[in-house]
Amino acid sequence: MDRADLVARLDAIAEDLGDLAYDQLAQVSSAAGRGAVADPALLAEERRLTRARRAVEKAAGLLRVEPVGLDGD
């Protein structure tokens, strides 16, 4: 596996984490629309998923940059 493949996989994982976080927010929003109190566990899970997504995006970004001084010599 080369670096480009790994970056593509990380990008896909970040997108999946974003989708999961969005689903959590949709559940909270739906509950609020019904007049229910937002479940703190759902909000905490959304924050955790968002932090994970950002970490994966950061890793992908770091791998996109070509290392300086690694010319193969």
C-alpha positions, 0 to 999 in steps of 0.5 A: 500500500502506498501513501496515496492509498492510505490517504484515500482510506483515511478520507473515507473513514473521516467521511464515515465519522462525519456521517455518524456525527450527523446522525447523532445530531439528527436524533437530537434535533428530532427529539427537540422537535418533539419537545423532548429533552436532548439526551446528553449521551447523544451530544457527547457521542457526537462530540467524540465522533467529531473529534475522531473525524478531525484527528483522522482528517489531520492524519490524512493532511499530514500524509498528503504533504511530501516529506522534506529532505527525503529524496531517496539518497 
